[in-house]
Amino acid sequence: SKRQQASAPGHVSTTMPGNIVDVLVKEGDVVKAGQAVLITEAMKMETEVQASIAGKVVAIHVAKGDRVNPGEILVEIEG
């Protein structure tokens, strides 16, 4: 299934294609802005994907091993 494009402040996305190495949060978690929520791997480099805003994780659209594209909603946070 195709993921939707990030369009709101609480939509966490990545700027480059890659694979999800780890999901660091679960639905219901309260996160701070800048907190790492995912780890992605692209071109043998691991990158932390951070919460865009502070709030509660309301949806996680990826799992470990998933391939992701730039701009897709990976995690949704409600501030």
Backbone as ProteinMPNN parsed JSONL, in Angstrom:
{"seq_chain_A": "SKRQQASAPGHVSTTMPGNIVDVLVKEGDVVKAGQAVLITEAMKMETEVQASIAGKVVAIHVAKGDRVNPGEILVEIEG", "coords_chain_A": {"N_chain_A": [[0.851, -1.198, 0.0], [0.458, 2.226, -0.731], [2.04, 4.864, 0.926], [0.801, 7.92, 2.296], [1.587, 11.344, 1.422], [3.528, 13.469, 3.479], [1.998, 16.151, 5.114], [1.318, 17.701, 7.231], [2.353, 19.378, 10.283], [2.875, 17.43, 12.27], [3.484, 15.17, 10.888], [5.85, 12.792, 10.388], [8.593, 12.416, 8.312], [11.048, 11.329, 5.859], [13.983, 12.55, 4.154], [15.35, 11.18, 2.26], [15.368, 8.172, 0.211], [15.228, 4.911, 1.706], [15.786, 2.246, 4.095], [13.901, 1.046, 6.877], [15.493, 0.673, 9.873], [15.067, 0.513, 12.577], [12.305, 0.969, 14.793], [11.632, 3.294, 17.126], [9.662, 4.12, 18.819], [6.291, 3.658, 20.119], [2.74, 3.451, 19.398], [0.9, 5.838, 21.22], [2.979, 6.686, 22.787], [4.547, 9.506, 24.324], [6.299, 12.119, 22.922], [9.179, 14.286, 22.583], [9.892, 17.252, 20.688], [12.304, 16.747, 18.21], [13.168, 14.382, 19.273], [14.439, 11.13, 18.631], [12.652, 8.969, 16.543], [12.663, 7.01, 14.646], [15.014, 4.853, 12.971], [16.748, 5.029, 10.012], [18.266, 3.524, 7.118], [20.428, 4.315, 4.589], [22.354, 3.982, 1.739], [24.346, 2.606, 3.21], [24.554, 4.154, 5.474], [23.412, 4.992, 8.667], [20.657, 6.819, 9.884], [19.101, 8.962, 12.214], [15.669, 9.545, 12.473], [13.756, 12.229, 13.351], [11.249, 13.351, 15.72], [8.987, 15.743, 14.61], [7.448, 17.539, 15.981], [6.456, 18.18, 19.416], [4.501, 15.825, 21.219], [1.898, 13.313, 21.104], [2.366, 10.036, 19.906], [0.364, 8.965, 17.386], [0.012, 7.296, 15.226], [1.781, 4.747, 13.505], [3.335, 4.05, 10.58], [5.146, 2.343, 9.512], [7.371, -0.51, 9.598], [10.147, -2.372, 10.938], [12.553, -3.016, 8.475], [11.032, -2.161, 6.35], [10.878, -0.48, 3.176], [11.3, 2.894, 2.435], [10.219, 6.033, 1.025], [11.157, 9.427, 0.143], [9.385, 12.014, 1.851], [7.118, 10.567, 2.508], [4.53, 9.782, 4.889], [5.648, 8.57, 7.839], [5.483, 8.336, 10.596], [2.917, 9.538, 12.729], [2.315, 12.349, 14.692], [0.501, 13.852, 17.261], [0.096, 17.038, 18.363]], "CA_chain_A": [[0.0, 0.0, 0.0], [1.259, 3.444, -0.828], [1.877, 5.788, 2.044], [0.454, 9.287, 1.912], [2.648, 12.338, 1.54], [3.474, 14.282, 4.687], [1.408, 17.454, 4.807], [1.032, 18.414, 8.477], [3.546, 19.482, 11.135], [3.106, 16.216, 13.042], [3.819, 14.048, 10.007], [7.294, 12.557, 10.355], [9.006, 11.811, 7.044], [12.488, 11.346, 5.637], [14.319, 13.293, 2.937], [15.925, 10.299, 1.241], [14.874, 6.799, 0.253], [16.044, 4.019, 2.514], [15.104, 1.157, 4.789], [13.723, 1.238, 8.311], [16.358, -0.21, 10.655], [14.444, 0.34, 13.885], [11.226, 1.875, 15.193], [12.013, 3.558, 18.517], [8.484, 4.526, 19.592], [5.069, 2.925, 19.814], [1.545, 4.289, 19.48], [0.586, 6.237, 22.585], [4.153, 7.306, 23.406], [4.666, 10.962, 24.28], [7.653, 12.439, 22.462], [9.596, 15.685, 22.51], [10.379, 17.66, 19.368], [13.716, 16.42, 18.058], [13.446, 13.029, 19.773], [14.53, 10.124, 17.566], [11.515, 8.046, 16.522], [12.996, 5.928, 13.72], [16.357, 4.85, 12.391], [16.726, 4.56, 8.63], [19.577, 3.236, 6.546], [20.519, 4.606, 3.158], [23.747, 3.951, 1.285], [25.153, 2.091, 4.325], [24.615, 5.109, 6.578], [22.205, 5.024, 9.49], [20.236, 8.174, 10.227], [17.948, 9.086, 13.104], [14.568, 10.387, 12.008], [13.308, 12.835, 14.598], [9.9, 13.898, 15.851], [8.939, 17.115, 14.107], [6.809, 18.345, 17.024], [6.206, 17.449, 20.661], [3.125, 15.356, 21.296], [1.643, 11.883, 21.289], [2.416, 9.225, 18.684], [-0.986, 8.44, 17.14], [0.051, 6.259, 14.199], [3.082, 4.362, 12.956], [3.01, 3.465, 9.274], [6.274, 1.542, 9.034], [7.938, -1.535, 10.47], [11.539, -2.703, 10.66], [12.75, -3.68, 7.19], [10.274, -1.5, 5.276], [11.548, 0.482, 2.302], [10.535, 4.148, 2.46], [10.578, 7.067, 0.06], [11.118, 10.78, 0.702], [8.112, 12.716, 1.953], [6.005, 9.731, 2.958], [4.245, 9.819, 6.326], [6.164, 7.367, 8.496], [4.907, 8.378, 11.941], [2.075, 10.719, 12.944], [2.34, 12.861, 16.061], [-0.529, 14.857, 17.523], [0.645, 17.956, 19.355]], "C_chain_A": [[0.88, 1.238, 0.0], [0.993, 4.341, 0.369], [1.548, 7.171, 1.514], [1.656, 10.206, 2.093], [2.437, 13.178, 2.8], [2.968, 15.677, 4.343], [1.114, 18.279, 6.052], [2.278, 18.421, 9.354], [3.875, 18.192, 11.891], [3.412, 14.989, 12.207], [5.332, 13.911, 9.927], [7.641, 11.853, 9.05], [10.525, 11.88, 6.937], [12.778, 12.042, 4.309], [14.953, 12.41, 1.88], [15.372, 8.888, 1.335], [15.787, 5.92, 1.09], [15.21, 2.914, 3.12], [14.998, 1.485, 6.27], [14.564, 0.194, 9.044], [15.709, -0.499, 12.004], [13.349, 1.377, 14.085], [11.387, 2.058, 16.695], [10.835, 3.939, 19.407], [7.329, 3.581, 19.283], [3.876, 3.868, 19.943], [1.232, 4.574, 20.94], [1.757, 6.871, 23.306], [4.071, 8.826, 23.297], [6.119, 11.288, 23.947], [7.908, 13.938, 22.515], [9.994, 15.996, 21.073], [11.868, 17.352, 19.305], [14.107, 15.053, 18.595], [13.483, 12.047, 18.602], [13.348, 9.17, 17.662], [11.777, 6.832, 15.632], [14.481, 5.978, 13.412], [16.237, 4.275, 10.989], [18.151, 4.318, 8.163], [19.499, 3.502, 5.053], [21.993, 4.64, 2.797], [24.699, 3.606, 2.43], [25.328, 3.074, 5.485], [23.302, 5.094, 7.34], [21.923, 6.452, 9.925], [19.059, 8.112, 11.186], [16.917, 9.981, 12.441], [13.879, 10.901, 13.263], [11.864, 13.309, 14.538], [9.932, 15.359, 15.436], [8.341, 18.065, 15.144], [6.728, 17.505, 18.295], [4.754, 16.996, 20.662], [3.058, 13.86, 21.478], [1.689, 11.177, 19.942], [1.035, 8.589, 18.486], [-1.01, 7.36, 16.073], [1.48, 6.014, 13.754], [2.805, 3.573, 11.685], [4.112, 2.572, 8.715], [6.666, 0.492, 10.063], [9.382, -1.751, 10.05], [11.631, -3.442, 9.326], [11.99, -3.051, 6.034], [11.165, -0.573, 4.468], [10.68, 1.738, 2.284], [11.083, 5.133, 1.437], [10.453, 8.442, 0.699], [9.694, 11.316, 0.755], [6.932, 11.878, 2.391], [5.793, 9.89, 4.459], [4.688, 8.492, 6.932], [5.565, 7.216, 9.894], [4.055, 9.635, 12.027], [2.072, 11.069, 14.422], [1.276, 13.939, 16.184], [-0.039, 15.741, 18.649], [-0.4, 18.43, 20.347]], "O_chain_A": [[1.92, 1.278, 0.658], [-0.154, 4.543, 0.766], [1.967, 7.545, 0.418], [2.604, 9.892, 2.812], [1.312, 13.547, 3.136], [3.448, 16.307, 3.401], [0.702, 19.434, 5.944], [3.159, 17.576, 9.193], [5.048, 17.901, 12.125], [3.581, 13.894, 12.743], [6.016, 14.816, 9.45], [7.059, 10.82, 8.719], [11.199, 12.42, 7.814], [11.909, 12.112, 3.44], [15.089, 12.823, 0.729], [14.954, 8.451, 2.407], [16.991, 6.165, 1.169], [14.073, 2.676, 2.712], [15.883, 2.117, 6.846], [14.376, -1.009, 8.863], [15.79, -1.617, 12.514], [13.449, 2.509, 13.611], [11.29, 1.094, 17.455], [10.994, 4.067, 20.621], [7.374, 2.81, 18.324], [3.987, 4.947, 20.525], [1.288, 3.683, 21.789], [1.568, 7.527, 24.33], [3.585, 9.362, 22.301], [7.045, 10.804, 24.598], [6.98, 14.746, 22.496], [10.389, 15.1, 20.327], [12.61, 17.658, 20.239], [15.238, 14.608, 18.402], [12.656, 12.125, 17.693], [13.069, 8.624, 18.73], [11.196, 5.765, 15.83], [15.126, 7.014, 13.571], [15.7, 3.185, 10.793], [19.11, 4.836, 8.735], [18.628, 2.988, 4.352], [22.79, 5.27, 3.492], [25.738, 4.245, 2.593], [26.152, 2.852, 6.372], [22.224, 5.172, 6.752], [22.833, 7.198, 10.288], [18.136, 7.318, 11.004], [17.248, 11.042, 11.912], [13.471, 10.125, 14.126], [11.33, 13.621, 13.474], [10.802, 16.118, 15.863], [8.683, 19.247, 15.183], [6.906, 16.288, 18.264], [3.878, 17.703, 20.163], [4.005, 13.219, 21.935], [1.124, 11.656, 18.959], [0.59, 7.782, 19.302], [-1.96, 6.58, 16.015], [2.283, 6.94, 13.639], [2.121, 2.549, 11.715], [4.024, 2.102, 7.581], [6.332, 0.599, 11.243], [9.791, -1.367, 8.954], [10.876, -4.382, 9.079], [12.257, -3.358, 4.872], [12.089, 0.043, 5.001], [9.461, 1.65, 2.134], [12.247, 5.071, 1.042], [9.73, 8.611, 1.681], [8.9, 11.108, -0.163], [5.848, 12.414, 2.625], [6.744, 10.106, 5.211], [4.171, 7.43, 6.584], [5.192, 6.121, 10.315], [4.414, 10.674, 11.472], [1.86, 10.217, 15.284], [1.161, 14.821, 15.333], [0.214, 15.267, 19.757], [-0.088, 19.21, 21.246]]}, "name": "protein", "num_of_chains": 1, "seq": "SKRQQASAPGHVSTTMPGNIVDVLVKEGDVVKAGQAVLITEAMKMETEVQASIAGKVVAIHVAKGDRVNPGEILVEIEG"}
